Amino acid sequence: MQTSLFAAALSALLICGGAAAAERPVPIAQAEAGAKIFHGKGKITGVNAAAGLVAIAHEAIPGLMDAMEMQFEAKPAKILEGFKAGDAVTFTLEGKGYKLLEILHAAPGK
């Protein structure tokens, strides 16, 4: 009986967790414990991939900050490879330390 309950609970967790992951993969493991994760979009105004720094003029990030231009530290720095000033991007941000966890080129027209 306990085995079947455990199996049912595990299946439900995997199904629910799998649906959320399919929408947008978030590298939660890189975030500090207890930190909230936020998503934003904007345009890169400067990037120093070697130092792991990127400046983004971004739209308001609901629940975190108003629209502004801000420099973010990327964790890990290698996620900035291939990006340049002028690129339209979407990004995942750790709210506690403003660490950039993921950055993607935005689809044209978005």
C-alpha positions as CSV (number, residue, x, y, z in Angstrom):
1,M,0.0,0.0,0.0
2,Q,2.8,2.5,0.9
3,T,4.6,1.6,-2.2
4,S,1.6,2.4,-4.4
5,L,1.0,5.7,-2.6
6,F,4.6,6.7,-3.0
7,A,4.5,5.7,-6.7
8,A,1.3,7.8,-7.2
9,A,2.8,10.8,-5.4
10,L,6.0,10.6,-7.4
11,S,4.1,10.3,-10.7
12,A,2.0,13.3,-9.9
13,L,5.1,15.3,-9.0
14,L,6.9,14.3,-12.2
15,I,3.9,15.2,-14.3
16,C,3.4,18.6,-12.7
17,G,7.1,19.4,-12.6
18,G,7.5,18.2,-16.2
19,A,4.8,20.6,-17.4
20,A,6.4,23.6,-15.7
21,A,9.8,22.7,-17.1
22,A,8.5,22.4,-20.6
23,E,7.2,26.0,-20.4
24,R,10.6,27.5,-19.5
25,P,13.6,25.7,-18.1
26,V,15.0,27.5,-15.1
27,P,18.4,26.6,-13.6
28,I,17.1,26.7,-10.0
29,A,20.2,24.8,-8.8
30,Q,22.3,27.9,-9.5
31,A,20.1,30.2,-7.5
32,E,20.7,30.9,-3.8
33,A,18.5,28.9,-1.4
34,G,15.2,30.7,-0.9
35,A,15.8,33.2,-3.7
36,K,12.8,34.1,-6.0
37,I,13.2,33.7,-9.7
38,F,12.1,36.4,-12.1
39,H,11.9,36.7,-15.9
40,G,12.6,39.8,-18.0
41,K,13.2,41.0,-21.5
42,G,15.2,43.8,-22.9
43,K,18.1,44.9,-25.0
44,I,21.8,44.4,-24.3
45,T,23.7,47.7,-24.1
46,G,27.1,46.3,-23.2
47,V,28.7,42.9,-22.5
48,N,31.9,41.7,-21.0
49,A,31.6,37.9,-21.3
50,A,35.1,37.3,-19.9
51,A,34.1,39.2,-16.7
52,G,30.6,37.7,-16.6
53,L,29.0,41.1,-16.8
54,V,26.1,42.4,-19.1
55,A,24.2,45.6,-19.1
56,I,20.6,45.3,-20.2
57,A,18.0,48.1,-20.8
58,H,15.0,46.1,-19.6
59,E,11.3,46.4,-19.3
60,A,9.7,46.4,-15.8
61,I,10.2,43.1,-14.0
62,P,6.9,42.6,-12.1
63,G,7.4,42.1,-8.4
64,L,11.1,43.1,-8.6
65,M,11.9,46.4,-10.3
66,D,10.8,49.1,-12.7
67,A,12.1,49.4,-16.3
68,M,15.8,50.6,-16.3
69,E,19.2,49.9,-17.6
70,M,21.2,47.8,-15.2
71,Q,24.3,45.7,-15.1
72,F,24.0,42.1,-14.1
73,E,26.5,39.4,-13.1
74,A,26.0,36.2,-15.0
75,K,26.3,32.8,-13.2
76,P,28.1,31.1,-14.9
77,A,29.9,33.7,-17.0
78,K,29.9,31.4,-20.0
79,I,26.2,32.0,-20.6
80,L,27.1,35.4,-22.1
81,E,29.2,33.9,-25.0
82,G,27.7,34.8,-28.3
83,F,25.8,37.9,-27.1
84,K,26.6,41.5,-28.1
85,A,25.3,45.0,-27.6
86,G,22.0,45.5,-29.5
87,D,20.8,42.0,-29.0
88,A,17.2,41.7,-27.9
89,V,17.0,39.1,-25.1
90,T,14.9,37.4,-22.5
91,F,16.5,36.4,-19.2
92,T,16.0,34.6,-15.9
93,L,17.2,36.5,-12.8
94,E,17.6,35.5,-9.2
95,G,15.8,38.3,-7.2
96,K,17.9,38.0,-4.1
97,G,21.3,38.9,-5.6
98,Y,20.2,40.0,-9.1
99,K,22.3,37.2,-10.6
100,L,21.6,36.4,-14.2
101,L,21.0,32.7,-14.4
102,E,19.9,32.3,-18.1
103,I,19.8,34.6,-21.1
104,L,18.3,33.8,-24.5
105,H,18.0,35.7,-27.8
106,A,14.5,37.0,-28.1
107,A,12.4,35.9,-31.0
108,P,12.2,38.5,-33.8
109,G,9.3,40.9,-33.3
110,K,8.9,40.1,-29.5
